[in-house]
Amino acid sequence: MGKRTSKEEVEEVIGALPLGFEIKVLNIYQNAPEVVIVGVAGFTSSLDLKIIGEAFGDEDVWVNAEDNELKLTIHIKEK
């Protein structure tokens, strides 16, 4: 992924992962090139969060519940 990450890129990566629960990417916010905050709807588990983090090179995805969605803070590392 380049300096800016699009919602479509995030959806493509997450959609291809073998997650235990189906989640939908609602929005993304990128306050720095290496940090993306992803708003998702649906259920998730700690294993799913680990799988998502590994797909982006982050071993510690932060989760925050906000309104009716989860905000995943992911530190993107180039592979």
PDB file of N, CA, C and O in Angstrom, chain B, residues numbered from 101:
ATOM      1  N   MET B 101       0.832  -1.170   0.000  1.00  0.00           N
ATOM      2  CA  MET B 101       0.000   0.000   0.000  1.00  0.00           C
ATOM      3  C   MET B 101       0.882   1.240   0.000  1.00  0.00           C
ATOM      4  O   MET B 101       1.942   1.261   0.626  1.00  0.00           O
ATOM      5  N   GLY B 102       0.441   2.260  -0.700  1.00  0.00           N
ATOM      6  CA  GLY B 102       1.204   3.490  -0.806  1.00  0.00           C
ATOM      7  C   GLY B 102       1.024   4.385   0.398  1.00  0.00           C
ATOM      8  O   GLY B 102       0.629   3.947   1.479  1.00  0.00           O
ATOM      9  N   LYS B 103       1.326   5.654   0.179  1.00  0.00           N
ATOM     10  CA  LYS B 103       1.231   6.621   1.274  1.00  0.00           C
ATOM     11  C   LYS B 103      -0.201   6.781   1.765  1.00  0.00           C
ATOM     12  O   LYS B 103      -0.426   6.841   2.973  1.00  0.00           O
ATOM     13  N   ARG B 104      -1.172   6.852   0.863  1.00  0.00           N
ATOM     14  CA  ARG B 104      -2.580   6.953   1.251  1.00  0.00           C
ATOM     15  C   ARG B 104      -3.243   5.617   0.949  1.00  0.00           C
ATOM     16  O   ARG B 104      -2.949   4.982  -0.064  1.00  0.00           O
ATOM     17  N   THR B 105      -4.119   5.205   1.814  1.00  0.00           N
ATOM     18  CA  THR B 105      -4.813   3.935   1.653  1.00  0.00           C
ATOM     19  C   THR B 105      -6.284   4.225   1.403  1.00  0.00           C
ATOM     20  O   THR B 105      -6.905   4.979   2.152  1.00  0.00           O
ATOM     21  N   SER B 106      -6.843   3.635   0.358  1.00  0.00           N
ATOM     22  CA  SER B 106      -8.248   3.877   0.036  1.00  0.00           C
ATOM     23  C   SER B 106      -9.146   2.873   0.754  1.00  0.00           C
ATOM     24  O   SER B 106      -8.705   1.806   1.180  1.00  0.00           O
ATOM     25  N   LYS B 107     -10.406   3.245   0.872  1.00  0.00           N
ATOM     26  CA  LYS B 107     -11.397   2.346   1.466  1.00  0.00           C
ATOM     27  C   LYS B 107     -11.461   1.050   0.663  1.00  0.00           C
ATOM     28  O   LYS B 107     -11.590  -0.034   1.231  1.00  0.00           O
ATOM     29  N   GLU B 108     -11.370   1.167  -0.657  1.00  0.00           N
ATOM     30  CA  GLU B 108     -11.441  -0.012  -1.519  1.00  0.00           C
ATOM     31  C   GLU B 108     -10.280  -0.969  -1.254  1.00  0.00           C
ATOM     32  O   GLU B 108     -10.470  -2.185  -1.246  1.00  0.00           O
ATOM     33  N   GLU B 109      -9.074  -0.424  -1.037  1.00  0.00           N
ATOM     34  CA  GLU B 109      -7.918  -1.272  -0.726  1.00  0.00           C
ATOM     35  C   GLU B 109      -8.137  -2.022   0.584  1.00  0.00           C
ATOM     36  O   GLU B 109      -7.862  -3.218   0.677  1.00  0.00           O
ATOM     37  N   VAL B 110      -8.630  -1.317   1.585  1.00  0.00           N
ATOM     38  CA  VAL B 110      -8.876  -1.937   2.890  1.00  0.00           C
ATOM     39  C   VAL B 110      -9.957  -3.005   2.762  1.00  0.00           C
ATOM     40  O   VAL B 110      -9.811  -4.099   3.308  1.00  0.00           O
ATOM     41  N   GLU B 111     -11.043  -2.700   2.043  1.00  0.00           N
ATOM     42  CA  GLU B 111     -12.121  -3.672   1.832  1.00  0.00           C
ATOM     43  C   GLU B 111     -11.602  -4.921   1.128  1.00  0.00           C
ATOM     44  O   GLU B 111     -11.969  -6.039   1.487  1.00  0.00           O
ATOM     45  N   GLU B 112     -10.749  -4.728   0.128  1.00  0.00           N
ATOM     46  CA  GLU B 112     -10.203  -5.855  -0.627  1.00  0.00           C
ATOM     47  C   GLU B 112      -9.360  -6.761   0.269  1.00  0.00           C
ATOM     48  O   GLU B 112      -9.494  -7.984   0.222  1.00  0.00           O
ATOM     49  N   VAL B 113      -8.500  -6.167   1.076  1.00  0.00           N
ATOM     50  CA  VAL B 113      -7.637  -6.952   1.966  1.00  0.00           C
ATOM     51  C   VAL B 113      -8.475  -7.688   3.004  1.00  0.00           C
ATOM     52  O   VAL B 113      -8.320  -8.896   3.182  1.00  0.00           O
ATOM     53  N   ILE B 114      -9.356  -6.975   3.686  1.00  0.00           N
ATOM     54  CA  ILE B 114     -10.164  -7.594   4.744  1.00  0.00           C
ATOM     55  C   ILE B 114     -11.119  -8.629   4.162  1.00  0.00           C
ATOM     56  O   ILE B 114     -11.334  -9.681   4.765  1.00  0.00           O
ATOM     57  N   GLY B 115     -11.697  -8.340   2.989  1.00  0.00           N
ATOM     58  CA  GLY B 115     -12.627  -9.273   2.355  1.00  0.00           C
ATOM     59  C   GLY B 115     -11.996 -10.592   1.956  1.00  0.00           C
ATOM     60  O   GLY B 115     -12.690 -11.604   1.860  1.00  0.00           O
ATOM     61  N   ALA B 116     -10.696 -10.600   1.721  1.00  0.00           N
ATOM     62  CA  ALA B 116      -9.994 -11.817   1.301  1.00  0.00           C
ATOM     63  C   ALA B 116      -9.498 -12.655   2.482  1.00  0.00           C
ATOM     64  O   ALA B 116      -8.974 -13.750   2.283  1.00  0.00           O
ATOM     65  N   LEU B 117      -9.657 -12.157   3.694  1.00  0.00           N
ATOM     66  CA  LEU B 117      -9.126 -12.861   4.867  1.00  0.00           C
ATOM     67  C   LEU B 117     -10.085 -13.938   5.363  1.00  0.00           C
ATOM     68  O   LEU B 117     -11.301 -13.791   5.249  1.00  0.00           O
ATOM     69  N   PRO B 118      -9.533 -15.026   5.916  1.00  0.00           N
ATOM     70  CA  PRO B 118     -10.368 -16.106   6.460  1.00  0.00           C
ATOM     71  C   PRO B 118     -10.838 -15.770   7.884  1.00  0.00           C
ATOM     72  O   PRO B 118     -10.347 -16.344   8.857  1.00  0.00           O
ATOM     73  N   LEU B 119     -11.785 -14.844   7.995  1.00  0.00           N
ATOM     74  CA  LEU B 119     -12.261 -14.406   9.304  1.00  0.00           C
ATOM     75  C   LEU B 119     -13.394 -15.298   9.799  1.00  0.00           C
ATOM     76  O   LEU B 119     -14.121 -15.894   9.004  1.00  0.00           O
ATOM     77  N   GLY B 120     -13.533 -15.382  11.099  1.00  0.00           N
ATOM     78  CA  GLY B 120     -14.600 -16.173  11.703  1.00  0.00           C
ATOM     79  C   GLY B 120     -15.954 -15.499  11.609  1.00  0.00           C
ATOM     80  O   GLY B 120     -16.989 -16.164  11.628  1.00  0.00           O
ATOM     81  N   PHE B 121     -15.948 -14.172  11.508  1.00  0.00           N
ATOM     82  CA  PHE B 121     -17.180 -13.396  11.412  1.00  0.00           C
ATOM     83  C   PHE B 121     -17.099 -12.482  10.198  1.00  0.00           C
ATOM     84  O   PHE B 121     -16.018 -12.047   9.803  1.00  0.00           O
ATOM     85  N   GLU B 122     -18.250 -12.198   9.618  1.00  0.00           N
ATOM     86  CA  GLU B 122     -18.285 -11.279   8.485  1.00  0.00           C
ATOM     87  C   GLU B 122     -18.358  -9.851   9.012  1.00  0.00           C
ATOM     88  O   GLU B 122     -19.202  -9.532   9.850  1.00  0.00           O
ATOM     89  N   ILE B 123     -17.479  -9.007   8.521  1.00  0.00           N
ATOM     90  CA  ILE B 123     -17.523  -7.597   8.890  1.00  0.00           C
ATOM     91  C   ILE B 123     -17.581  -6.757   7.623  1.00  0.00           C
ATOM     92  O   ILE B 123     -17.126  -7.176   6.559  1.00  0.00           O
ATOM     93  N   LYS B 124     -18.142  -5.582   7.757  1.00  0.00           N
ATOM     94  CA  LYS B 124     -18.269  -4.668   6.619  1.00  0.00           C
ATOM     95  C   LYS B 124     -17.495  -3.399   6.930  1.00  0.00           C
ATOM     96  O   LYS B 124     -17.652  -2.807   7.998  1.00  0.00           O
ATOM     97  N   VAL B 125     -16.657  -2.989   5.986  1.00  0.00           N
ATOM     98  CA  VAL B 125     -15.915  -1.738   6.133  1.00  0.00           C
ATOM     99  C   VAL B 125     -16.874  -0.594   5.816  1.00  0.00           C
ATOM    100  O   VAL B 125     -17.414  -0.515   4.713  1.00  0.00           O
ATOM    101  N   LEU B 126     -17.080   0.289   6.788  1.00  0.00           N
ATOM    102  CA  LEU B 126     -17.983   1.423   6.613  1.00  0.00           C
ATOM    103  C   LEU B 126     -17.254   2.666   6.131  1.00  0.00           C
ATOM    104  O   LEU B 126     -17.747   3.392   5.267  1.00  0.00           O
ATOM    105  N   ASN B 127     -16.073   2.906   6.697  1.00  0.00           N
ATOM    106  CA  ASN B 127     -15.329   4.111   6.354  1.00  0.00           C
ATOM    107  C   ASN B 127     -13.895   3.958   6.826  1.00  0.00           C
ATOM    108  O   ASN B 127     -13.577   3.071   7.618  1.00  0.00           O
ATOM    109  N   ILE B 128     -13.041   4.831   6.331  1.00  0.00           N
ATOM    110  CA  ILE B 128     -11.672   4.877   6.841  1.00  0.00           C
ATOM    111  C   ILE B 128     -11.287   6.333   7.055  1.00  0.00           C
ATOM    112  O   ILE B 128     -11.816   7.239   6.411  1.00  0.00           O
ATOM    113  N   TYR B 129     -10.363   6.528   7.966  1.00  0.00           N
ATOM    114  CA  TYR B 129      -9.790   7.841   8.235  1.00  0.00           C
ATOM    115  C   TYR B 129      -8.297   7.626   8.366  1.00  0.00           C
ATOM    116  O   TYR B 129      -7.854   6.750   9.110  1.00  0.00           O
ATOM    117  N   GLN B 130      -7.529   8.410   7.656  1.00  0.00           N
ATOM    118  CA  GLN B 130      -6.078   8.246   7.697  1.00  0.00           C
ATOM    119  C   GLN B 130      -5.445   9.555   8.133  1.00  0.00           C
ATOM    120  O   GLN B 130      -5.373  10.512   7.362  1.00  0.00           O
ATOM    121  N   ASN B 131      -4.985   9.586   9.386  1.00  0.00           N
ATOM    122  CA  ASN B 131      -4.391  10.814   9.919  1.00  0.00           C
ATOM    123  C   ASN B 131      -2.887  10.887   9.700  1.00  0.00           C
ATOM    124  O   ASN B 131      -2.277  11.930   9.938  1.00  0.00           O
ATOM    125  N   ALA B 132      -2.292   9.807   9.257  1.00  0.00           N
ATOM    126  CA  ALA B 132      -0.869   9.738   8.923  1.00  0.00           C
ATOM    127  C   ALA B 132      -0.707   8.620   7.900  1.00  0.00           C
ATOM    128  O   ALA B 132      -1.521   7.696   7.879  1.00  0.00           O
ATOM    129  N   PRO B 133       0.320   8.674   7.049  1.00  0.00           N
ATOM    130  CA  PRO B 133       0.480   7.646   6.017  1.00  0.00           C
ATOM    131  C   PRO B 133       0.526   6.220   6.563  1.00  0.00           C
ATOM    132  O   PRO B 133       0.079   5.287   5.896  1.00  0.00           O
ATOM    133  N   GLU B 134       1.060   6.046   7.763  1.00  0.00           N
ATOM    134  CA  GLU B 134       1.209   4.693   8.298  1.00  0.00           C
ATOM    135  C   GLU B 134       0.098   4.279   9.255  1.00  0.00           C
ATOM    136  O   GLU B 134       0.121   3.162   9.770  1.00  0.00           O
ATOM    137  N   VAL B 135      -0.874   5.156   9.504  1.00  0.00           N
ATOM    138  CA  VAL B 135      -1.959   4.830  10.433  1.00  0.00           C
ATOM    139  C   VAL B 135      -3.294   5.006   9.728  1.00  0.00           C
ATOM    140  O   VAL B 135      -3.568   6.065   9.164  1.00  0.00           O
ATOM    141  N   VAL B 136      -4.130   3.964   9.759  1.00  0.00           N
ATOM    142  CA  VAL B 136      -5.473   4.056   9.192  1.00  0.00           C
ATOM    143  C   VAL B 136      -6.465   3.604  10.258  1.00  0.00           C
ATOM    144  O   VAL B 136      -6.268   2.589  10.926  1.00  0.00           O
ATOM    145  N   ILE B 137      -7.531   4.379  10.399  1.00  0.00           N
ATOM    146  CA  ILE B 137      -8.601   4.029  11.330  1.00  0.00           C
ATOM    147  C   ILE B 137      -9.768   3.559  10.475  1.00  0.00           C
ATOM    148  O   ILE B 137     -10.286   4.303   9.642  1.00  0.00           O
ATOM    149  N   VAL B 138     -10.174   2.305  10.696  1.00  0.00           N
ATOM    150  CA  VAL B 138     -11.187   1.667   9.871  1.00  0.00           C
ATOM    151  C   VAL B 138     -12.455   1.490  10.691  1.00  0.00           C
ATOM    152  O   VAL B 138     -12.439   0.838  11.735  1.00  0.00           O
ATOM    153  N   GLY B 139     -13.551   2.068  10.221  1.00  0.00           N
ATOM    154  CA  GLY B 139     -14.847   1.865  10.860  1.00  0.00           C
ATOM    155  C   GLY B 139     -15.491   0.629  10.265  1.00  0.00           C
ATOM    156  O   GLY B 139     -15.662   0.542   9.049  1.00  0.00           O
ATOM    157  N   VAL B 140     -15.852  -0.334  11.112  1.00  0.00           N
ATOM    158  CA  VAL B 140     -16.447  -1.576  10.626  1.00  0.00           C
ATOM    159  C   VAL B 140     -17.749  -1.862  11.370  1.00  0.00           C
ATOM    160  O   VAL B 140     -17.947  -1.419  12.501  1.00  0.00           O
ATOM    161  N   ALA B 141     -18.625  -2.607  10.714  1.00  0.00           N
ATOM    162  CA  ALA B 141     -19.867  -3.076  11.314  1.00  0.00           C
ATOM    163  C   ALA B 141     -19.843  -4.594  11.309  1.00  0.00           C
ATOM    164  O   ALA B 141     -19.296  -5.211  10.394  1.00  0.00           O
ATOM    165  N   GLY B 142     -20.428  -5.187  12.319  1.00  0.00           N
ATOM    166  CA  GLY B 142     -20.484  -6.636  12.420  1.00  0.00           C
ATOM    167  C   GLY B 142     -19.787  -7.109  13.675  1.00  0.00           C
ATOM    168  O   GLY B 142     -19.345  -6.310  14.502  1.00  0.00           O
ATOM    169  N   PHE B 143     -19.696  -8.399  13.802  1.00  0.00           N
ATOM    170  CA  PHE B 143     -19.033  -9.003  14.950  1.00  0.00           C
ATOM    171  C   PHE B 143     -17.592  -9.316  14.608  1.00  0.00           C
ATOM    172  O   PHE B 143     -17.247  -9.471  13.436  1.00  0.00           O
ATOM    173  N   THR B 144     -16.759  -9.408  15.612  1.00  0.00           N
ATOM    174  CA  THR B 144     -15.365  -9.779  15.404  1.00  0.00           C
ATOM    175  C   THR B 144     -14.858 -10.484  16.649  1.00  0.00           C
ATOM    176  O   THR B 144     -15.515 -10.477  17.690  1.00  0.00           O
ATOM    177  N   SER B 145     -13.710 -11.080  16.538  1.00  0.00           N
ATOM    178  CA  SER B 145     -13.091 -11.788  17.663  1.00  0.00           C
ATOM    179  C   SER B 145     -11.634 -11.364  17.753  1.00  0.00           C
ATOM    180  O   SER B 145     -11.110 -10.706  16.855  1.00  0.00           O
ATOM    181  N   SER B 146     -10.995 -11.746  18.833  1.00  0.00           N
ATOM    182  CA  SER B 146      -9.574 -11.413  18.978  1.00  0.00           C
ATOM    183  C   SER B 146      -8.751 -12.096  17.890  1.00  0.00           C
ATOM    184  O   SER B 146      -7.764 -11.531  17.419  1.00  0.00           O
ATOM    185  N   LEU B 147      -9.139 -13.299  17.488  1.00  0.00           N
ATOM    186  CA  LEU B 147      -8.426 -13.985  16.406  1.00  0.00           C
ATOM    187  C   LEU B 147      -8.596 -13.224  15.091  1.00  0.00           C
ATOM    188  O   LEU B 147      -7.633 -13.057  14.343  1.00  0.00           O
ATOM    189  N   ASP B 148      -9.815 -12.763  14.808  1.00  0.00           N
ATOM    190  CA  ASP B 148     -10.045 -11.977  13.594  1.00  0.00           C
ATOM    191  C   ASP B 148      -9.197 -10.709  13.601  1.00  0.00           C
ATOM    192  O   ASP B 148      -8.623 -10.339  12.577  1.00  0.00           O
ATOM    193  N   LEU B 149      -9.117 -10.041  14.751  1.00  0.00           N
ATOM    194  CA  LEU B 149      -8.306  -8.826  14.852  1.00  0.00           C
ATOM    195  C   LEU B 149      -6.838  -9.125  14.598  1.00  0.00           C
ATOM    196  O   LEU B 149      -6.133  -8.334  13.970  1.00  0.00           O
ATOM    197  N   LYS B 150      -6.385 -10.268  15.088  1.00  0.00           N
ATOM    198  CA  LYS B 150      -4.992 -10.675  14.859  1.00  0.00           C
ATOM    199  C   LYS B 150      -4.749 -10.912  13.364  1.00  0.00           C
ATOM    200  O   LYS B 150      -3.728 -10.487  12.822  1.00  0.00           O
ATOM    201  N   ILE B 151      -5.685 -11.587  12.708  1.00  0.00           N
ATOM    202  CA  ILE B 151      -5.567 -11.870  11.273  1.00  0.00           C
ATOM    203  C   ILE B 151      -5.561 -10.566  10.471  1.00  0.00           C
ATOM    204  O   ILE B 151      -4.763 -10.407   9.547  1.00  0.00           O
ATOM    205  N   ILE B 152      -6.446  -9.638  10.823  1.00  0.00           N
ATOM    206  CA  ILE B 152      -6.499  -8.342  10.139  1.00  0.00           C
ATOM    207  C   ILE B 152      -5.184  -7.595  10.333  1.00  0.00           C
ATOM    208  O   ILE B 152      -4.619  -7.071   9.373  1.00  0.00           O
ATOM    209  N   GLY B 153      -4.700  -7.545  11.559  1.00  0.00           N
ATOM    210  CA  GLY B 153      -3.440  -6.861  11.844  1.00  0.00           C
ATOM    211  C   GLY B 153      -2.282  -7.435  11.062  1.00  0.00           C
ATOM    212  O   GLY B 153      -1.484  -6.692  10.490  1.00  0.00           O
ATOM    213  N   GLU B 154      -2.182  -8.766  11.031  1.00  0.00           N
ATOM    214  CA  GLU B 154      -1.093  -9.419  10.304  1.00  0.00           C
ATOM    215  C   GLU B 154      -1.147  -9.093   8.811  1.00  0.00           C
ATOM    216  O   GLU B 154      -0.106  -8.965   8.167  1.00  0.00           O
ATOM    217  N   ALA B 155      -2.351  -8.958   8.261  1.00  0.00           N
ATOM    218  CA  ALA B 155      -2.491  -8.648   6.835  1.00  0.00           C
ATOM    219  C   ALA B 155      -1.912  -7.274   6.498  1.00  0.00           C
ATOM    220  O   ALA B 155      -1.486  -7.034   5.368  1.00  0.00           O
ATOM    221  N   PHE B 156      -1.898  -6.377   7.484  1.00  0.00           N
ATOM    222  CA  PHE B 156      -1.363  -5.035   7.274  1.00  0.00           C
ATOM    223  C   PHE B 156       0.016  -4.856   7.903  1.00  0.00           C
ATOM    224  O   PHE B 156       0.588  -3.769   7.828  1.00  0.00           O
ATOM    225  N   GLY B 157       0.556  -5.901   8.518  1.00  0.00           N
ATOM    226  CA  GLY B 157       1.870  -5.815   9.144  1.00  0.00           C
ATOM    227  C   GLY B 157       1.838  -5.276  10.558  1.00  0.00           C
ATOM    228  O   GLY B 157       2.873  -4.864  11.083  1.00  0.00           O
ATOM    229  N   ASP B 158       0.660  -5.271  11.195  1.00  0.00           N
ATOM    230  CA  ASP B 158       0.506  -4.743  12.554  1.00  0.00           C
ATOM    231  C   ASP B 158       0.125  -5.880  13.490  1.00  0.00           C
ATOM    232  O   ASP B 158      -0.848  -6.593  13.247  1.00  0.00           O
ATOM    233  N   GLU B 159       0.893  -6.045  14.556  1.00  0.00           N
ATOM    234  CA  GLU B 159       0.613  -7.130  15.496  1.00  0.00           C
ATOM    235  C   GLU B 159      -0.327  -6.713  16.620  1.00  0.00           C
ATOM    236  O   GLU B 159      -0.731  -7.554  17.421  1.00  0.00           O
ATOM    237  N   ASP B 160      -0.682  -5.436  16.696  1.00  0.00           N
ATOM    238  CA  ASP B 160      -1.481  -4.948  17.815  1.00  0.00           C
ATOM    239  C   ASP B 160      -2.512  -3.929  17.335  1.00  0.00           C
ATOM    240  O   ASP B 160      -2.310  -2.723  17.476  1.00  0.00           O
ATOM    241  N   VAL B 161      -3.628  -4.421  16.764  1.00  0.00           N
ATOM    242  CA  VAL B 161      -4.702  -3.549  16.292  1.00  0.00           C
ATOM    243  C   VAL B 161      -5.459  -3.012  17.503  1.00  0.00           C
ATOM    244  O   VAL B 161      -5.844  -3.777  18.387  1.00  0.00           O
ATOM    245  N   TRP B 162      -5.670  -1.712  17.543  1.00  0.00           N
ATOM    246  CA  TRP B 162      -6.438  -1.106  18.631  1.00  0.00           C
ATOM    247  C   TRP B 162      -7.903  -1.068  18.221  1.00  0.00           C
ATOM    248  O   TRP B 162      -8.221  -0.815  17.059  1.00  0.00           O
ATOM    249  N   VAL B 163      -8.795  -1.320  19.178  1.00  0.00           N
ATOM    250  CA  VAL B 163     -10.229  -1.331  18.905  1.00  0.00           C
ATOM    251  C   VAL B 163     -10.925  -0.343  19.827  1.00  0.00           C
ATOM    252  O   VAL B 163     -10.654  -0.294  21.026  1.00  0.00           O
ATOM    253  N   ASN B 164     -11.824   0.441  19.251  1.00  0.00           N
ATOM    254  CA  ASN B 164     -12.607   1.387  20.027  1.00  0.00           C
ATOM    255  C   ASN B 164     -14.051   1.315  19.538  1.00  0.00           C
ATOM    256  O   ASN B 164     -14.304   1.430  18.339  1.00  0.00           O
ATOM    257  N   ALA B 165     -15.000   1.125  20.458  1.00  0.00           N
ATOM    258  CA  ALA B 165     -16.415   1.126  20.089  1.00  0.00           C
ATOM    259  C   ALA B 165     -16.900   2.570  20.067  1.00  0.00           C
ATOM    260  O   ALA B 165     -16.730   3.313  21.034  1.00  0.00           O
ATOM    261  N   GLU B 166     -17.507   2.955  18.945  1.00  0.00           N
ATOM    262  CA  GLU B 166     -17.982   4.326  18.782  1.00  0.00           C
ATOM    263  C   GLU B 166     -19.327   4.289  18.071  1.00  0.00           C
ATOM    264  O   GLU B 166     -19.414   3.852  16.924  1.00  0.00           O
ATOM    265  N   ASP B 167     -20.367   4.742  18.742  1.00  0.00           N
ATOM    266  CA  ASP B 167     -21.734   4.670  18.226  1.00  0.00           C
ATOM    267  C   ASP B 167     -22.055   3.212  17.897  1.00  0.00           C
ATOM    268  O   ASP B 167     -21.938   2.346  18.764  1.00  0.00           O
ATOM    269  N   ASN B 168     -22.453   2.932  16.669  1.00  0.00           N
ATOM    270  CA  ASN B 168     -22.820   1.567  16.285  1.00  0.00           C
ATOM    271  C   ASN B 168     -21.754   0.893  15.433  1.00  0.00           C
ATOM    272  O   ASN B 168     -22.060   0.016  14.625  1.00  0.00           O
ATOM    273  N   GLU B 169     -20.512   1.299  15.614  1.00  0.00           N
ATOM    274  CA  GLU B 169     -19.449   0.675  14.838  1.00  0.00           C
ATOM    275  C   GLU B 169     -18.188   0.532  15.677  1.00  0.00           C
ATOM    276  O   GLU B 169     -18.019   1.185  16.707  1.00  0.00           O
ATOM    277  N   LEU B 170     -17.315  -0.337  15.205  1.00  0.00           N
ATOM    278  CA  LEU B 170     -16.002  -0.499  15.824  1.00  0.00           C
ATOM    279  C   LEU B 170     -14.996   0.280  14.998  1.00  0.00           C
ATOM    280  O   LEU B 170     -15.052   0.267  13.769  1.00  0.00           O
ATOM    281  N   LYS B 171     -14.087   0.951  15.663  1.00  0.00           N
ATOM    282  CA  LYS B 171     -12.999   1.656  14.989  1.00  0.00           C
ATOM    283  C   LYS B 171     -11.725   0.858  15.234  1.00  0.00           C
ATOM    284  O   LYS B 171     -11.296   0.705  16.377  1.00  0.00           O
ATOM    285  N   LEU B 172     -11.125   0.354  14.175  1.00  0.00           N
ATOM    286  CA  LEU B 172      -9.881  -0.400  14.258  1.00  0.00           C
ATOM    287  C   LEU B 172      -8.738   0.527  13.868  1.00  0.00           C
ATOM    288  O   LEU B 172      -8.716   1.047  12.753  1.00  0.00           O
ATOM    289  N   THR B 173      -7.799   0.737  14.766  1.00  0.00           N
ATOM    290  CA  THR B 173      -6.627   1.550  14.455  1.00  0.00           C
ATOM    291  C   THR B 173      -5.505   0.608  14.055  1.00  0.00           C
ATOM    292  O   THR B 173      -5.052  -0.211  14.855  1.00  0.00           O
ATOM    293  N   ILE B 174      -5.064   0.730  12.813  1.00  0.00           N
ATOM    294  CA  ILE B 174      -4.075  -0.186  12.245  1.00  0.00           C
ATOM    295  C   ILE B 174      -2.849   0.613  11.820  1.00  0.00           C
ATOM    296  O   ILE B 174      -2.963   1.612  11.109  1.00  0.00           O
ATOM    297  N   HIS B 175      -1.683   0.166  12.259  1.00  0.00           N
ATOM    298  CA  HIS B 175      -0.413   0.760  11.836  1.00  0.00           C
ATOM    299  C   HIS B 175       0.086  -0.063  10.655  1.00  0.00           C
ATOM    300  O   HIS B 175       0.504  -1.208  10.821  1.00  0.00           O
ATOM    301  N   ILE B 176       0.040   0.519   9.475  1.00  0.00           N
ATOM    302  CA  ILE B 176       0.403  -0.188   8.246  1.00  0.00           C
ATOM    303  C   ILE B 176       1.914  -0.193   8.092  1.00  0.00           C
ATOM    304  O   ILE B 176       2.569   0.846   8.173  1.00  0.00           O
ATOM    305  N   LYS B 177       2.450  -1.378   7.870  1.00  0.00           N
ATOM    306  CA  LYS B 177       3.886  -1.523   7.637  1.00  0.00           C
ATOM    307  C   LYS B 177       4.069  -2.110   6.252  1.00  0.00           C
ATOM    308  O   LYS B 177       3.376  -3.056   5.878  1.00  0.00           O
ATOM    309  N   GLU B 178       4.990  -1.560   5.499  1.00  0.00           N
ATOM    310  CA  GLU B 178       5.291  -2.090   4.166  1.00  0.00           C
ATOM    311  C   GLU B 178       5.939  -3.455   4.313  1.00  0.00           C
ATOM    312  O   GLU B 178       6.773  -3.676   5.190  1.00  0.00           O
ATOM    313  N   LYS B 179       5.538  -4.365   3.433  1.00  0.00           N
ATOM    314  CA  LYS B 179       6.118  -5.715   3.476  1.00  0.00           C
ATOM    315  C   LYS B 179       7.193  -5.846   2.438  1.00  0.00           C
ATOM    316  O   LYS B 179       7.803  -6.908   2.312  1.00  0.00           O
TER     317      LYS B 179
END
